[in-house]
């Protein structure tokens, strides 16, 4: 075989010799055996030996022994939205720790692509799915659950799952939006508008927006709520419509940061200063918020923690450490004050 050097496959026995342990101990670590307690120092030596030798476990053989695929699927609506890389990174940290693989699906927030991703993961066999669904409900996930695939959803509010073993993790978007708009009220802004989208988390954020205004004794006109895409372009286009209104809003709450950044761009294009002429507030706390000028006041959802917690819930379900019915786990949010409002 010209140009190729034959190389013997590294075995568990090779790893055991280098780590100074028995081959059985290597197997316990690889298979994450619960029946044998492996000291942390021993586990570290084995993992270091595996890395030094370039040992690759035989995933197919492992699957046959355990009836698992050691693969997790993740479905997100927009890989280009900076919210999701941090979310997926949190998932990846836990997946790697459990020696699993991660398969990612991007749906563009379309119902047809959500259904296609669910079918693909069902036919391709995975042990668990973490999803952000704008259209699919619990009924659409029943086939996965019937095939004993663990499922965790990132949701905008708590969800009823009945008897289904379907776990949900969520930030209370209604409460978060209510706090965000209340912050703008407390800052003295009188005409607060909102940019949002349909469907998805924008809907409960509109509910929180209206709640905060009602608590302040205000009732914004319908034209103050503009619907567009969850993108910079969508935010700019929606903001342009707001700027044509009389009276013009003096503050805008956007249902995500990309829309908020687009809104600031539209304001600058019209010769308006942010926040002197009009304040802008976002939702998500993506990395770009600290770079744009002015820096963006927003709501943080701690995306990486959301991803990490989602994966932890999923592996608890895979390992059978959960109640038979679904769980709703609420996660924290925080108002992050910067320069734009």
C-alpha positions as CSV (number, residue, x, y, z in Angstrom):
1,X,0.0,0.0,0.0
2,X,2.1,2.8,-1.4
3,X,2.3,6.0,0.8
4,X,0.4,4.3,3.7
5,X,1.8,3.0,6.9
6,X,-0.1,0.1,8.5
7,X,-0.8,0.8,12.1
8,X,-2.1,-1.6,14.6
9,X,-5.4,-0.6,16.3
10,X,-4.9,0.5,19.9
11,X,-6.7,-1.8,22.3
12,X,-8.0,-1.6,25.8
13,X,-5.1,-3.8,26.9
14,X,-2.7,-1.1,25.6
15,X,-4.5,1.6,27.6
16,X,-4.4,-0.6,30.7
17,X,-0.7,-1.2,30.4
18,X,0.1,2.5,30.0
19,X,-2.2,3.5,32.9
20,X,-1.0,0.7,35.1
21,X,-4.4,-0.8,35.7
22,X,-6.3,-3.9,34.8
23,X,-8.2,-4.1,31.5
24,X,-11.4,-4.6,33.5
25,X,-10.8,-1.2,35.1
26,X,-10.5,0.4,31.6
27,X,-13.8,-1.2,30.6
28,X,-15.5,0.1,33.8
29,X,-14.5,3.6,32.9
30,X,-15.4,3.3,29.2
31,X,-18.8,1.9,30.0
32,X,-19.4,4.2,32.9
33,X,-20.2,1.2,35.1
34,X,-22.3,2.1,38.2
35,X,-21.5,-1.2,39.9
36,X,-17.8,-0.4,40.4
37,X,-16.5,2.8,42.0
38,X,-13.4,4.0,40.1
39,X,-11.2,6.5,42.1
40,X,-10.8,9.9,40.4
41,X,-7.1,9.5,40.1
42,X,-7.4,6.2,38.4
43,X,-10.0,7.4,36.0
44,X,-7.7,10.4,35.2
45,X,-4.8,8.0,34.4
46,X,-7.0,5.9,32.1
47,X,-8.3,8.9,30.3
48,X,-4.8,10.4,29.9
49,X,-3.6,7.0,28.5
50,X,-6.4,6.9,26.0
51,X,-5.6,10.4,24.8
52,X,-1.9,9.7,24.6
53,X,-2.4,6.5,22.6
54,X,-5.2,7.9,20.5
55,X,-7.6,5.1,21.6
56,X,-11.0,5.2,19.9
57,X,-13.6,3.0,21.6
58,X,-15.6,0.7,19.3
59,X,-18.9,2.6,19.3
60,X,-20.8,-0.1,17.4
61,X,-19.8,-2.8,19.8
62,X,-20.6,-0.6,22.7
63,X,-24.1,0.0,21.3
64,X,-24.7,-3.7,20.9
65,X,-23.8,-4.3,24.5
66,X,-26.0,-1.5,25.9
67,X,-28.8,-1.0,23.3
68,X,-27.8,2.7,23.1
69,X,-26.6,4.7,20.2
70,X,-24.5,7.2,22.4
71,X,-25.8,10.0,20.2
72,X,-27.9,13.0,21.1
73,X,-29.8,15.2,18.7
74,X,-30.2,18.9,19.0
75,X,-32.8,20.9,17.1
76,X,-32.6,24.7,17.0
77,X,-34.4,27.3,14.9
78,X,-31.5,29.5,13.7
79,X,-27.8,28.6,13.8
80,X,-27.0,32.1,12.7
81,X,-28.6,33.7,15.8
82,X,-25.9,34.3,18.3
83,X,-28.2,33.1,21.1
84,X,-27.9,29.5,20.0
85,X,-24.1,28.8,19.8
86,X,-23.8,29.5,23.6
87,X,-26.8,27.3,24.2
88,X,-25.3,24.4,22.1
89,X,-21.9,24.9,23.8
90,X,-23.5,24.2,27.2
91,X,-25.1,21.1,25.7
92,X,-21.8,20.0,24.1
93,X,-20.0,20.3,27.5
94,X,-22.3,17.8,29.1
95,X,-22.5,15.5,26.0
96,X,-18.7,15.3,25.9
97,X,-18.5,14.5,29.6
98,X,-20.8,11.6,29.0
99,X,-18.8,10.3,26.0
100,X,-21.7,10.9,23.6
101,X,-21.9,12.4,20.1
102,X,-24.0,15.4,19.3
103,X,-25.9,15.9,16.0
104,X,-27.3,19.4,15.2
105,X,-30.3,20.3,13.1
106,X,-31.2,23.8,12.0
107,X,-34.9,24.4,11.1
108,X,-35.0,28.2,10.3
109,X,-38.1,28.2,12.6
110,X,-40.1,26.4,9.9
111,X,-42.8,23.8,10.8
112,X,-41.8,21.6,7.9
113,X,-38.2,21.5,8.9
114,X,-39.1,20.8,12.5
115,X,-41.1,17.8,11.5
116,X,-38.3,16.7,9.1
117,X,-35.7,16.9,11.9
118,X,-37.9,14.9,14.3
119,X,-38.4,12.2,11.6
120,X,-34.7,12.1,10.8
121,X,-33.8,11.7,14.5
122,X,-36.4,9.0,15.0
123,X,-35.2,7.0,12.0
124,X,-31.5,7.6,12.6
125,X,-31.8,6.4,16.2
126,X,-30.6,8.6,19.0
127,X,-30.8,8.2,22.8
128,X,-32.1,11.7,23.4
129,X,-33.3,15.0,21.8
130,X,-33.0,18.6,23.0
131,X,-35.2,20.9,21.0
132,X,-36.3,24.5,20.5
133,X,-39.6,24.2,18.7
134,X,-41.7,27.1,17.4
135,X,-44.4,24.8,15.9
136,X,-44.2,21.3,17.2
137,X,-46.1,20.4,20.4
138,X,-46.0,17.4,22.8
139,X,-48.2,15.3,20.4
140,X,-45.6,15.8,17.6
141,X,-42.9,14.3,19.9
142,X,-45.0,11.2,20.9
143,X,-43.3,8.9,18.4
144,X,-39.8,9.7,19.9
145,X,-41.1,9.1,23.4
146,X,-42.8,5.8,22.4
147,X,-39.4,4.7,21.1
148,X,-37.9,5.5,24.5
149,X,-36.0,8.5,23.2
150,X,-35.5,11.1,26.0
151,X,-36.7,14.6,25.1
152,X,-36.1,18.0,26.7
153,X,-37.6,21.2,25.3
154,X,-36.4,24.7,25.8
155,X,-39.6,26.6,26.2
156,X,-40.8,30.2,26.7
157,X,-43.1,29.3,29.5
158,X,-44.0,26.2,31.6
159,X,-45.8,23.5,29.6
160,X,-48.3,20.9,30.5
161,X,-47.1,17.4,29.6
162,X,-49.7,15.3,31.3
163,X,-48.4,11.7,31.7
164,X,-45.7,12.1,29.1
165,X,-42.1,11.7,30.2
166,X,-41.3,15.0,28.5
167,X,-39.1,17.5,30.3
168,X,-39.2,21.3,29.8
169,X,-36.7,23.9,30.7
170,X,-37.7,27.6,30.5
171,X,-37.1,31.1,31.5
172,X,-40.4,32.9,32.5
173,X,-40.5,35.1,29.4
174,X,-43.7,36.8,30.5
175,X,-42.0,37.9,33.8
176,X,-38.7,38.7,32.1
177,X,-40.4,41.0,29.5
178,X,-42.6,42.6,32.3
179,X,-39.4,43.4,34.3
180,X,-37.7,44.8,31.2
181,X,-40.6,47.2,30.3
182,X,-41.0,48.1,34.0
183,X,-37.4,49.2,33.9
184,X,-38.1,51.5,30.9
185,X,-41.1,52.9,32.8
186,X,-39.0,53.6,35.8
187,X,-36.5,55.4,33.7
188,X,-39.2,57.8,32.7
189,X,-40.0,56.7,29.2
190,X,-43.7,57.5,28.3
191,X,-44.3,56.0,24.8
192,X,-42.8,52.5,24.9
193,X,-43.2,50.4,21.7
194,X,-42.3,46.8,21.0
195,X,-40.7,44.7,18.2
196,X,-41.6,41.0,18.1
197,X,-42.1,38.0,15.9
198,X,-44.6,35.2,15.3
199,X,-44.5,32.4,16.3
200,X,-42.0,31.6,19.1
201,X,-41.0,33.3,22.3
202,X,-42.0,36.7,21.1
203,X,-45.6,36.0,22.0
204,X,-45.2,35.6,25.8
205,X,-42.9,38.6,25.7
206,X,-45.7,40.7,24.3
207,X,-47.9,39.5,27.1
208,X,-45.2,40.7,29.6
209,X,-44.9,44.0,27.8
210,X,-48.6,44.7,28.0
211,X,-48.7,43.7,31.7
212,X,-46.0,46.2,32.6
213,X,-47.8,49.0,30.7
214,X,-51.1,48.1,32.4
215,X,-49.4,48.2,35.8
216,X,-48.1,51.7,35.0
217,X,-51.6,52.8,33.9
218,X,-50.8,52.9,30.2
219,X,-52.3,51.3,27.1
220,X,-50.1,51.4,24.1
221,X,-51.8,51.6,20.7
222,X,-51.8,48.5,18.5
223,X,-49.4,50.2,16.1
224,X,-46.8,50.3,18.8
225,X,-46.4,46.5,18.5
226,X,-44.6,45.7,15.2
227,X,-44.1,42.2,14.0
228,X,-41.0,41.2,12.0
229,X,-38.3,38.5,11.6
230,X,-36.0,37.7,14.6
231,X,-33.1,39.2,12.6
232,X,-31.2,42.5,12.3
233,X,-33.0,43.2,9.1
234,X,-36.4,42.4,10.7
235,X,-35.7,44.8,13.5
236,X,-34.6,47.6,11.1
237,X,-37.7,47.2,9.0
238,X,-40.1,47.1,12.0
239,X,-38.4,50.1,13.5
240,X,-38.8,52.1,10.3
241,X,-42.5,51.6,10.6
242,X,-42.5,52.8,14.2
243,X,-40.6,55.9,13.3
244,X,-43.4,57.0,10.9
245,X,-45.9,57.1,13.7
246,X,-47.2,60.2,15.4
247,X,-46.5,60.5,18.2
248,X,-43.2,58.6,17.8
249,X,-42.2,56.2,20.6
250,X,-39.5,57.4,22.9
251,X,-38.4,53.8,23.8
252,X,-38.5,50.4,22.1
253,X,-38.4,47.0,23.7
254,X,-37.3,44.3,21.2
255,X,-38.1,40.7,21.7
256,X,-34.6,39.7,20.8
257,X,-31.2,41.4,20.6
258,X,-30.8,41.0,16.8
259,X,-34.1,43.0,16.3
260,X,-32.8,45.6,18.9
261,X,-29.5,46.1,17.0
262,X,-31.5,46.5,13.7
263,X,-33.7,49.0,15.5
264,X,-30.7,51.1,16.6
265,X,-29.4,51.0,13.0
266,X,-32.7,52.3,11.7
267,X,-32.7,55.1,14.3
268,X,-29.2,56.2,13.3
269,X,-30.2,56.1,9.6
270,X,-33.0,58.6,10.5
271,X,-30.6,60.9,12.4
272,X,-31.8,59.9,15.8
273,X,-29.5,59.3,18.8
274,X,-29.8,56.3,21.1
275,X,-30.7,56.7,23.9
276,X,-31.0,60.6,23.8
277,X,-33.8,60.6,21.3
278,X,-35.1,57.1,21.6
279,X,-34.1,54.3,24.0
280,X,-33.7,50.7,22.8
281,X,-33.7,47.5,24.9
282,X,-33.3,43.9,23.8
283,X,-33.7,40.4,25.0
284,X,-31.1,37.6,25.2
285,X,-27.7,39.2,26.0
286,X,-25.7,37.9,23.0
287,X,-22.0,38.7,22.8
288,X,-22.5,41.5,20.2
289,X,-24.4,43.6,22.8
290,X,-21.2,44.8,24.4
291,X,-19.6,45.7,21.0
292,X,-22.3,47.7,19.3
293,X,-22.4,51.5,20.0
294,X,-24.1,52.3,22.2
295,X,-23.9,49.0,24.1
296,X,-27.2,47.3,24.4
297,X,-29.3,47.1,27.6
298,X,-31.0,43.7,27.5
299,X,-32.3,40.7,29.4
300,X,-29.9,37.9,30.0
301,X,-31.1,34.3,29.9
302,X,-27.6,32.8,30.6
303,X,-27.7,30.7,27.4
304,X,-24.8,28.4,28.2
305,X,-26.4,27.5,31.5
306,X,-29.6,26.8,29.7
307,X,-27.9,24.3,27.4
308,X,-25.9,22.7,30.2
309,X,-29.1,22.2,32.4
310,X,-31.0,20.9,29.4
311,X,-28.4,18.2,28.8
312,X,-28.2,17.3,32.5
313,X,-32.0,16.8,32.5
314,X,-31.7,14.7,29.4
315,X,-29.0,12.4,30.8
316,X,-31.0,12.0,34.0
317,X,-33.9,10.8,31.9
318,X,-31.6,8.5,29.8
319,X,-30.2,6.9,33.0
320,X,-33.7,6.4,34.5
321,X,-33.1,8.8,37.4
322,X,-36.4,10.7,36.9
323,X,-40.1,10.4,37.7
324,X,-42.2,8.8,35.0
325,X,-44.0,12.1,34.2
326,X,-42.5,15.2,32.8
327,X,-40.8,18.1,34.6
328,X,-40.8,21.9,34.2
329,X,-37.6,23.5,35.4
330,X,-37.5,27.3,35.6
331,X,-34.2,29.1,35.1
332,X,-33.2,32.6,36.1
333,X,-33.0,35.8,34.0
334,X,-31.4,39.2,34.7
335,X,-31.7,42.8,33.5
336,X,-28.4,43.9,32.1
337,X,-28.1,47.7,32.1
338,X,-25.8,49.2,29.5
339,X,-25.9,52.4,27.4
340,X,-28.9,52.1,25.0
341,X,-31.6,52.6,27.7
